[in-house]
Amino acid sequence: MGHLSPVSVLFADARGFTSLIHGYGPEEITPFIDEFFKRCYNIVINHDGIMDHFRGDAILGFSMCPSDTRITSPAPSPPRRRSNRPCPRLT
């Protein structure tokens, strides 16, 4: 039987992306959305989370509350270095 557990959830999408894609082609949009997905992915993974899915310009990730001892998992990996690089600009 299942049980209730606290979780952290990250749902993020790129603000204004839908209107943005109408003015640019795939060559301009792809580096932007790739960088967005990489940053979101790293945030979730660096907090021992799991990516649920990428859809359009949105992501959904979650992680279990660290105080929940009923969940067993391998030792967390060391944190990755955060990127301070700006996202590519569309001009």
Biopython code that builds the backbone (N, CA, C, O; Angstrom):
import numpy as np
from Bio.PDB.StructureBuilder import StructureBuilder

atoms = [
    (1, "MET", "N", (0.844, -1.174, 0.000)),
    (1, "MET", "CA", (0.000, 0.000, 0.000)),
    (1, "MET", "C", (0.890, 1.238, 0.000)),
    (1, "MET", "O", (1.960, 1.235, 0.608)),
    (2, "GLY", "N", (0.467, 2.260, -0.657)),
    (2, "GLY", "CA", (1.229, 3.500, -0.752)),
    (2, "GLY", "C", (1.155, 4.332, 0.509)),
    (2, "GLY", "O", (0.449, 3.988, 1.456)),
    (3, "HIS", "N", (1.880, 5.414, 0.511)),
    (3, "HIS", "CA", (1.879, 6.333, 1.646)),
    (3, "HIS", "C", (2.074, 7.749, 1.121)),
    (3, "HIS", "O", (2.559, 7.951, 0.008)),
    (4, "LEU", "N", (1.694, 8.710, 1.924)),
    (4, "LEU", "CA", (1.884, 10.111, 1.565)),
    (4, "LEU", "C", (3.267, 10.559, 1.999)),
    (4, "LEU", "O", (3.718, 10.231, 3.097)),
    (5, "SER", "N", (3.934, 11.305, 1.143)),
    (5, "SER", "CA", (5.260, 11.833, 1.453)),
    (5, "SER", "C", (5.367, 13.256, 0.943)),
    (5, "SER", "O", (4.826, 13.573, -0.116)),
    (6, "PRO", "N", (6.048, 14.112, 1.669)),
    (6, "PRO", "CA", (6.272, 15.464, 1.149)),
    (6, "PRO", "C", (7.268, 15.409, -0.011)),
    (6, "PRO", "O", (8.232, 14.644, 0.025)),
    (7, "VAL", "N", (7.029, 16.213, -1.022)),
    (7, "VAL", "CA", (7.936, 16.318, -2.159)),
    (7, "VAL", "C", (8.114, 17.782, -2.526)),
    (7, "VAL", "O", (7.288, 18.632, -2.193)),
    (8, "SER", "N", (9.204, 18.052, -3.214)),
    (8, "SER", "CA", (9.404, 19.366, -3.816)),
    (8, "SER", "C", (9.156, 19.213, -5.304)),
    (8, "SER", "O", (9.630, 18.258, -5.919)),
    (9, "VAL", "N", (8.419, 20.145, -5.887)),
    (9, "VAL", "CA", (8.068, 20.076, -7.304)),
    (9, "VAL", "C", (8.558, 21.338, -7.994)),
    (9, "VAL", "O", (8.386, 22.446, -7.487)),
    (10, "LEU", "N", (9.169, 21.156, -9.157)),
    (10, "LEU", "CA", (9.557, 22.292, -9.978)),
    (10, "LEU", "C", (8.840, 22.177, -11.313)),
    (10, "LEU", "O", (9.067, 21.240, -12.079)),
    (11, "PHE", "N", (7.982, 23.132, -11.575)),
    (11, "PHE", "CA", (7.368, 23.269, -12.889)),
    (11, "PHE", "C", (7.828, 24.612, -13.412)),
    (11, "PHE", "O", (7.633, 25.638, -12.760)),
    (12, "ALA", "N", (8.434, 24.612, -14.579)),
    (12, "ALA", "CA", (8.928, 25.865, -15.151)),
    (12, "ALA", "C", (8.676, 25.887, -16.646)),
    (12, "ALA", "O", (8.784, 24.868, -17.327)),
    (13, "ASP", "N", (8.341, 27.061, -17.139)),
    (13, "ASP", "CA", (8.282, 27.232, -18.584)),
    (13, "ASP", "C", (8.903, 28.577, -18.927)),
    (13, "ASP", "O", (8.995, 29.469, -18.084)),
    (14, "ALA", "N", (9.325, 28.706, -20.170)),
    (14, "ALA", "CA", (9.995, 29.929, -20.612)),
    (14, "ALA", "C", (8.931, 30.993, -20.883)),
    (14, "ALA", "O", (8.103, 30.845, -21.782)),
    (15, "ARG", "N", (8.969, 32.059, -20.097)),
    (15, "ARG", "CA", (7.982, 33.125, -20.221)),
    (15, "ARG", "C", (8.046, 33.746, -21.619)),
    (15, "ARG", "O", (9.120, 34.101, -22.104)),
    (16, "GLY", "N", (6.877, 33.869, -22.255)),
    (16, "GLY", "CA", (6.782, 34.506, -23.563)),
    (16, "GLY", "C", (7.289, 33.665, -24.718)),
    (16, "GLY", "O", (7.420, 34.168, -25.833)),
    (17, "PHE", "N", (7.576, 32.389, -24.474)),
    (17, "PHE", "CA", (8.165, 31.553, -25.512)),
    (17, "PHE", "C", (7.245, 31.345, -26.704)),
    (17, "PHE", "O", (7.699, 31.365, -27.848)),
    (18, "THR", "N", (5.958, 31.145, -26.450)),
    (18, "THR", "CA", (5.022, 30.894, -27.544)),
    (18, "THR", "C", (4.990, 32.054, -28.529)),
    (18, "THR", "O", (5.028, 31.834, -29.739)),
    (19, "SER", "N", (4.920, 33.276, -28.032)),
    (19, "SER", "CA", (4.919, 34.419, -28.955)),
    (19, "SER", "C", (6.298, 34.626, -29.576)),
    (19, "SER", "O", (6.406, 35.136, -30.691)),
    (20, "LEU", "N", (7.345, 34.235, -28.865)),
    (20, "LEU", "CA", (8.701, 34.398, -29.367)),
    (20, "LEU", "C", (8.970, 33.512, -30.583)),
    (20, "LEU", "O", (9.634, 33.944, -31.526)),
    (21, "ILE", "N", (8.462, 32.283, -30.571)),
    (21, "ILE", "CA", (8.768, 31.360, -31.664)),
    (21, "ILE", "C", (8.171, 31.792, -32.991)),
    (21, "ILE", "O", (8.622, 31.345, -34.045)),
    (22, "HIS", "N", (7.166, 32.654, -32.956)),
    (22, "HIS", "CA", (6.563, 33.101, -34.208)),
    (22, "HIS", "C", (7.449, 34.074, -34.966)),
    (22, "HIS", "O", (7.242, 34.291, -36.160)),
    (23, "GLY", "N", (8.426, 34.660, -34.300)),
    (23, "GLY", "CA", (9.299, 35.622, -34.954)),
    (23, "GLY", "C", (10.670, 35.082, -35.318)),
    (23, "GLY", "O", (11.461, 35.782, -35.951)),
    (24, "TYR", "N", (10.968, 33.834, -34.925)),
    (24, "TYR", "CA", (12.295, 33.272, -35.147)),
    (24, "TYR", "C", (12.189, 31.854, -35.679)),
    (24, "TYR", "O", (11.190, 31.169, -35.459)),
    (25, "GLY", "N", (13.222, 31.423, -36.375)),
    (25, "GLY", "CA", (13.270, 30.063, -36.895)),
    (25, "GLY", "C", (13.926, 29.111, -35.911)),
    (25, "GLY", "O", (14.429, 29.532, -34.869)),
    (26, "PRO", "N", (13.921, 27.828, -36.243)),
    (26, "PRO", "CA", (14.500, 26.817, -35.355)),
    (26, "PRO", "C", (15.969, 27.059, -35.030)),
    (26, "PRO", "O", (16.417, 26.734, -33.930)),
    (27, "GLU", "N", (16.729, 27.628, -35.972)),
    (27, "GLU", "CA", (18.156, 27.871, -35.732)),
    (27, "GLU", "C", (18.370, 28.860, -34.599)),
    (27, "GLU", "O", (19.345, 28.741, -33.858)),
    (28, "GLU", "N", (17.480, 29.834, -34.448)),
    (28, "GLU", "CA", (17.602, 30.820, -33.379)),
    (28, "GLU", "C", (16.988, 30.325, -32.065)),
    (28, "GLU", "O", (17.497, 30.632, -30.988)),
    (29, "ILE", "N", (15.919, 29.576, -32.153)),
    (29, "ILE", "CA", (15.187, 29.129, -30.962)),
    (29, "ILE", "C", (15.889, 27.975, -30.251)),
    (29, "ILE", "O", (15.909, 27.930, -29.021)),
    (30, "THR", "N", (16.462, 27.045, -31.006)),
    (30, "THR", "CA", (17.033, 25.827, -30.414)),
    (30, "THR", "C", (18.097, 26.112, -29.361)),
    (30, "THR", "O", (18.019, 25.521, -28.284)),
    (31, "PRO", "N", (19.094, 26.983, -29.593)),
    (31, "PRO", "CA", (20.076, 27.240, -28.527)),
    (31, "PRO", "C", (19.444, 27.832, -27.270)),
    (31, "PRO", "O", (19.880, 27.525, -26.160)),
    (32, "PHE", "N", (18.435, 28.666, -27.427)),
    (32, "PHE", "CA", (17.754, 29.279, -26.288)),
    (32, "PHE", "C", (17.054, 28.218, -25.433)),
    (32, "PHE", "O", (17.250, 28.166, -24.219)),
    (33, "ILE", "N", (16.243, 27.380, -26.069)),
    (33, "ILE", "CA", (15.468, 26.393, -25.306)),
    (33, "ILE", "C", (16.382, 25.290, -24.758)),
    (33, "ILE", "O", (16.125, 24.755, -23.679)),
    (34, "ASP", "N", (17.446, 24.949, -25.493)),
    (34, "ASP", "CA", (18.411, 23.970, -24.975)),
    (34, "ASP", "C", (19.058, 24.460, -23.688)),
    (34, "ASP", "O", (19.187, 23.702, -22.726)),
    (35, "GLU", "N", (19.464, 25.722, -23.666)),
    (35, "GLU", "CA", (20.082, 26.293, -22.462)),
    (35, "GLU", "C", (19.082, 26.331, -21.303)),
    (35, "GLU", "O", (19.439, 26.030, -20.164)),
    (36, "PHE", "N", (17.852, 26.692, -21.588)),
    (36, "PHE", "CA", (16.796, 26.714, -20.566)),
    (36, "PHE", "C", (16.610, 25.316, -19.968)),
    (36, "PHE", "O", (16.566, 25.163, -18.748)),
    (37, "PHE", "N", (16.502, 24.300, -20.828)),
    (37, "PHE", "CA", (16.321, 22.934, -20.348)),
    (37, "PHE", "C", (17.527, 22.460, -19.542)),
    (37, "PHE", "O", (17.351, 21.807, -18.513)),
    (38, "LYS", "N", (18.743, 22.768, -19.981)),
    (38, "LYS", "CA", (19.950, 22.361, -19.248)),
    (38, "LYS", "C", (19.959, 22.957, -17.850)),
    (38, "LYS", "O", (20.260, 22.265, -16.877)),
    (39, "ARG", "N", (19.634, 24.223, -17.751)),
    (39, "ARG", "CA", (19.649, 24.876, -16.428)),
    (39, "ARG", "C", (18.600, 24.278, -15.505)),
    (39, "ARG", "O", (18.884, 24.000, -14.340)),
    (40, "CYS", "N", (17.400, 24.079, -16.012)),
    (40, "CYS", "CA", (16.344, 23.483, -15.183)),
    (40, "CYS", "C", (16.713, 22.061, -14.773)),
    (40, "CYS", "O", (16.530, 21.676, -13.619)),
    (41, "TYR", "N", (17.228, 21.290, -15.715)),
    (41, "TYR", "CA", (17.641, 19.915, -15.429)),
    (41, "TYR", "C", (18.689, 19.898, -14.319)),
    (41, "TYR", "O", (18.579, 19.115, -13.376)),
    (42, "ASN", "N", (19.704, 20.757, -14.423)),
    (42, "ASN", "CA", (20.761, 20.784, -13.416)),
    (42, "ASN", "C", (20.236, 21.170, -12.042)),
    (42, "ASN", "O", (20.709, 20.642, -11.035)),
    (43, "ILE", "N", (19.279, 22.071, -11.980)),
    (43, "ILE", "CA", (18.688, 22.441, -10.692)),
    (43, "ILE", "C", (18.042, 21.227, -10.041)),
    (43, "ILE", "O", (18.259, 20.965, -8.858)),
    (44, "VAL", "N", (17.256, 20.492, -10.803)),
    (44, "VAL", "CA", (16.558, 19.318, -10.258)),
    (44, "VAL", "C", (17.559, 18.242, -9.854)),
    (44, "VAL", "O", (17.479, 17.717, -8.743)),
    (45, "ILE", "N", (18.491, 17.908, -10.727)),
    (45, "ILE", "CA", (19.451, 16.838, -10.450)),
    (45, "ILE", "C", (20.370, 17.206, -9.291)),
    (45, "ILE", "O", (20.707, 16.342, -8.481)),
    (46, "ASN", "N", (20.782, 18.465, -9.193)),
    (46, "ASN", "CA", (21.656, 18.892, -8.092)),
    (46, "ASN", "C", (20.957, 18.829, -6.738)),
    (46, "ASN", "O", (21.613, 18.887, -5.698)),
    (47, "HIS", "N", (19.642, 18.713, -6.746)),
    (47, "HIS", "CA", (18.885, 18.553, -5.496)),
    (47, "HIS", "C", (18.351, 17.124, -5.385)),
    (47, "HIS", "O", (17.308, 16.876, -4.781)),
    (48, "ASP", "N", (19.104, 16.182, -5.993)),
    (48, "ASP", "CA", (18.765, 14.753, -5.950)),
    (48, "ASP", "C", (17.348, 14.477, -6.425)),
    (48, "ASP", "O", (16.659, 13.608, -5.891)),
    (49, "GLY", "N", (16.927, 15.219, -7.422)),
    (49, "GLY", "CA", (15.584, 15.060, -7.951)),
    (49, "GLY", "C", (15.525, 14.183, -9.183)),
    (49, "GLY", "O", (16.525, 13.628, -9.637)),
    (50, "ILE", "N", (14.330, 14.080, -9.697)),
    (50, "ILE", "CA", (14.044, 13.276, -10.880)),
    (50, "ILE", "C", (13.296, 14.155, -11.872)),
    (50, "ILE", "O", (12.341, 14.840, -11.506)),
    (51, "MET", "N", (13.729, 14.136, -13.122)),
    (51, "MET", "CA", (13.002, 14.853, -14.163)),
    (51, "MET", "C", (11.836, 13.982, -14.605)),
    (51, "MET", "O", (12.020, 12.821, -14.971)),
    (52, "ASP", "N", (10.655, 14.541, -14.568)),
    (52, "ASP", "CA", (9.485, 13.791, -15.005)),
    (52, "ASP", "C", (9.305, 13.928, -16.514)),
    (52, "ASP", "O", (9.165, 12.926, -17.216)),
    (53, "HIS", "N", (9.310, 15.165, -17.016)),
    (53, "HIS", "CA", (9.220, 15.325, -18.468)),
    (53, "HIS", "C", (9.581, 16.728, -18.930)),
    (53, "HIS", "O", (9.565, 17.693, -18.166)),
    (54, "PHE", "N", (9.905, 16.796, -20.202)),
    (54, "PHE", "CA", (10.104, 18.042, -20.927)),
    (54, "PHE", "C", (8.964, 18.083, -21.944)),
    (54, "PHE", "O", (8.723, 17.101, -22.647)),
    (55, "ARG", "N", (8.273, 19.196, -22.023)),
    (55, "ARG", "CA", (7.177, 19.291, -22.997)),
    (55, "ARG", "C", (7.130, 20.717, -23.521)),
    (55, "ARG", "O", (6.938, 21.665, -22.759)),
    (56, "GLY", "N", (7.307, 20.859, -24.822)),
    (56, "GLY", "CA", (7.291, 22.190, -25.411)),
    (56, "GLY", "C", (8.391, 23.031, -24.813)),
    (56, "GLY", "O", (9.572, 22.736, -24.994)),
    (57, "ASP", "N", (8.015, 24.079, -24.101)),
    (57, "ASP", "CA", (9.004, 24.928, -23.421)),
    (57, "ASP", "C", (8.921, 24.765, -21.912)),
    (57, "ASP", "O", (9.358, 25.644, -21.171)),
    (58, "ALA", "N", (8.361, 23.641, -21.445)),
    (58, "ALA", "CA", (8.147, 23.440, -20.011)),
    (58, "ALA", "C", (8.843, 22.175, -19.513)),
    (58, "ALA", "O", (9.095, 21.240, -20.273)),
    (59, "ILE", "N", (9.144, 22.174, -18.223)),
    (59, "ILE", "CA", (9.714, 20.994, -17.574)),
    (59, "ILE", "C", (8.953, 20.720, -16.284)),
    (59, "ILE", "O", (8.345, 21.617, -15.700)),
    (60, "LEU", "N", (8.998, 19.470, -15.855)),
    (60, "LEU", "CA", (8.438, 19.076, -14.573)),
    (60, "LEU", "C", (9.439, 18.144, -13.908)),
    (60, "LEU", "O", (9.803, 17.105, -14.459)),
    (61, "GLY", "N", (9.875, 18.527, -12.727)),
    (61, "GLY", "CA", (10.801, 17.709, -11.963)),
    (61, "GLY", "C", (10.369, 17.675, -10.510)),
    (61, "GLY", "O", (9.642, 18.556, -10.052)),
    (62, "PHE", "N", (10.811, 16.667, -9.789)),
    (62, "PHE", "CA", (10.468, 16.593, -8.375)),
    (62, "PHE", "C", (11.544, 15.857, -7.605)),
    (62, "PHE", "O", (12.353, 15.129, -8.179)),
    (63, "SER", "N", (11.543, 16.058, -6.296)),
    (63, "SER", "CA", (12.450, 15.327, -5.418)),
    (63, "SER", "C", (11.731, 15.043, -4.106)),
    (63, "SER", "O", (10.819, 15.759, -3.696)),
    (64, "MET", "N", (12.177, 13.975, -3.471)),
    (64, "MET", "CA", (11.584, 13.591, -2.199)),
    (64, "MET", "C", (12.151, 14.472, -1.094)),
    (64, "MET", "O", (13.263, 14.987, -1.206)),
    (65, "CYS", "N", (11.395, 14.633, -0.056)),
    (65, "CYS", "CA", (11.862, 15.377, 1.104)),
    (65, "CYS", "C", (13.021, 14.602, 1.731)),
    (65, "CYS", "O", (12.876, 13.413, 2.013)),
    (66, "PRO", "N", (14.168, 15.247, 1.956)),
    (66, "PRO", "CA", (15.323, 14.509, 2.485)),
    (66, "PRO", "C", (15.093, 13.865, 3.839)),
    (66, "PRO", "O", (15.817, 12.933, 4.191)),
    (67, "SER", "N", (14.127, 14.316, 4.608)),
    (67, "SER", "CA", (13.913, 13.729, 5.932)),
    (67, "SER", "C", (13.112, 12.435, 5.876)),
    (67, "SER", "O", (12.924, 11.784, 6.904)),
    (68, "ASP", "N", (12.637, 12.052, 4.692)),
    (68, "ASP", "CA", (11.850, 10.822, 4.571)),
    (68, "ASP", "C", (12.787, 9.624, 4.523)),
    (68, "ASP", "O", (13.392, 9.351, 3.487)),
    (69, "THR", "N", (12.911, 8.907, 5.633)),
    (69, "THR", "CA", (13.854, 7.788, 5.717)),
    (69, "THR", "C", (13.286, 6.501, 5.146)),
    (69, "THR", "O", (14.008, 5.508, 5.051)),
    (70, "ARG", "N", (12.012, 6.486, 4.762)),
    (70, "ARG", "CA", (11.446, 5.274, 4.173)),
    (70, "ARG", "C", (11.899, 5.083, 2.740)),
    (70, "ARG", "O", (11.768, 3.989, 2.191)),
    (71, "ILE", "N", (12.429, 6.127, 2.129)),
    (71, "ILE", "CA", (12.896, 6.044, 0.753)),
    (71, "ILE", "C", (14.383, 5.727, 0.772)),
    (71, "ILE", "O", (15.150, 6.427, 1.432)),
    (72, "THR", "N", (14.803, 4.694, 0.068)),
    (72, "THR", "CA", (16.222, 4.380, -0.009)),
    (72, "THR", "C", (16.719, 4.726, -1.399)),
    (72, "THR", "O", (16.040, 4.474, -2.395)),
    (73, "SER", "N", (17.888, 5.296, -1.457)),
    (73, "SER", "CA", (18.480, 5.669, -2.733)),
    (73, "SER", "C", (19.981, 5.665, -2.582)),
    (73, "SER", "O", (20.499, 5.707, -1.465)),
    (74, "PRO", "N", (20.693, 5.613, -3.711)),
    (74, "PRO", "CA", (22.152, 5.673, -3.612)),
    (74, "PRO", "C", (22.597, 7.015, -3.055)),
    (74, "PRO", "O", (21.827, 7.975, -3.038)),
    (75, "ALA", "N", (23.829, 7.077, -2.605)),
    (75, "ALA", "CA", (24.380, 8.326, -2.065)),
    (75, "ALA", "C", (24.295, 9.418, -3.124)),
    (75, "ALA", "O", (24.543, 9.161, -4.303)),
    (76, "PRO", "N", (23.948, 10.630, -2.713)),
    (76, "PRO", "CA", (23.825, 11.714, -3.693)),
    (76, "PRO", "C", (25.162, 12.031, -4.339)),
    (76, "PRO", "O", (26.217, 11.935, -3.711)),
    (77, "SER", "N", (25.093, 12.410, -5.607)),
    (77, "SER", "CA", (26.312, 12.799, -6.306)),
    (77, "SER", "C", (26.722, 14.194, -5.853)),
    (77, "SER", "O", (25.878, 14.969, -5.403)),
    (78, "PRO", "N", (28.001, 14.525, -5.966)),
    (78, "PRO", "CA", (28.429, 15.871, -5.557)),
    (78, "PRO", "C", (27.756, 16.935, -6.416)),
    (78, "PRO", "O", (27.481, 16.693, -7.591)),
    (79, "PRO", "N", (27.489, 18.105, -5.849)),
    (79, "PRO", "CA", (26.824, 19.157, -6.622)),
    (79, "PRO", "C", (27.656, 19.565, -7.822)),
    (79, "PRO", "O", (28.883, 19.635, -7.754)),
    (80, "ARG", "N", (26.969, 19.832, -8.919)),
    (80, "ARG", "CA", (27.639, 20.319, -10.113)),
    (80, "ARG", "C", (27.798, 21.823, -10.021)),
    (80, "ARG", "O", (27.040, 22.497, -9.323)),
    (81, "ARG", "N", (28.770, 22.334, -10.716)),
    (81, "ARG", "CA", (29.002, 23.772, -10.722)),
    (81, "ARG", "C", (27.870, 24.474, -11.468)),
    (81, "ARG", "O", (27.474, 24.045, -12.551)),
    (82, "ARG", "N", (27.366, 25.529, -10.899)),
    (82, "ARG", "CA", (26.305, 26.299, -11.546)),
    (82, "ARG", "C", (26.889, 27.188, -12.627)),
    (82, "ARG", "O", (28.014, 27.676, -12.521)),
    (83, "SER", "N", (26.107, 27.384, -13.652)),
    (83, "SER", "CA", (26.539, 28.252, -14.746)),
    (83, "SER", "C", (26.015, 29.663, -14.512)),
    (83, "SER", "O", (24.833, 29.857, -14.227)),
    (84, "ASN", "N", (26.879, 30.620, -14.630)),
    (84, "ASN", "CA", (26.462, 32.019, -14.557)),
    (84, "ASN", "C", (26.403, 32.649, -15.941)),
    (84, "ASN", "O", (26.243, 33.861, -16.086)),
    (85, "ARG", "N", (26.537, 31.796, -16.955)),
    (85, "ARG", "CA", (26.468, 32.308, -18.321)),
    (85, "ARG", "C", (25.036, 32.756, -18.627)),
    (85, "ARG", "O", (24.081, 32.092, -18.224)),
    (86, "PRO", "N", (24.885, 33.855, -19.323)),
    (86, "PRO", "CA", (23.547, 34.269, -19.702)),
    (86, "PRO", "C", (22.967, 33.360, -20.771)),
    (86, "PRO", "O", (23.707, 32.761, -21.551)),
    (87, "CYS", "N", (21.658, 33.257, -20.808)),
    (87, "CYS", "CA", (21.002, 32.510, -21.879)),
    (87, "CYS", "C", (21.282, 33.211, -23.200)),
    (87, "CYS", "O", (21.458, 34.429, -23.222)),
    (88, "PRO", "N", (21.327, 32.473, -24.294)),
    (88, "PRO", "CA", (21.528, 33.141, -25.595)),
    (88, "PRO", "C", (20.430, 34.156, -25.852)),
    (88, "PRO", "O", (19.265, 33.923, -25.529)),
    (89, "ARG", "N", (20.804, 35.264, -26.426)),
    (89, "ARG", "CA", (19.826, 36.309, -26.741)),
    (89, "ARG", "C", (19.372, 36.170, -28.181)),
    (89, "ARG", "O", (20.166, 35.890, -29.080)),
    (90, "LEU", "N", (18.097, 36.369, -28.379)),
    (90, "LEU", "CA", (17.541, 36.390, -29.721)),
    (90, "LEU", "C", (17.482, 37.836, -30.175)),
    (90, "LEU", "O", (16.897, 38.676, -29.491)),
    (91, "THR", "N", (18.070, 38.132, -31.299)),
    (91, "THR", "CA", (18.055, 39.516, -31.781)),
    (91, "THR", "C", (17.377, 39.597, -33.123)),
    (91, "THR", "O", (17.266, 40.682, -33.694)),
]
sb = StructureBuilder()
sb.init_structure("model")
sb.init_model(0)
sb.init_chain("A")
sb.init_seg("    ")
for serial, (resi, resn, name, xyz) in enumerate(atoms, 1):
    if name == "N":
        sb.init_residue(resn, " ", resi, " ")
    sb.init_atom(name, np.array(xyz, "f"), 0.0, 1.0, " ", f" {name:<3s}", serial, name[0])
structure = sb.get_structure()
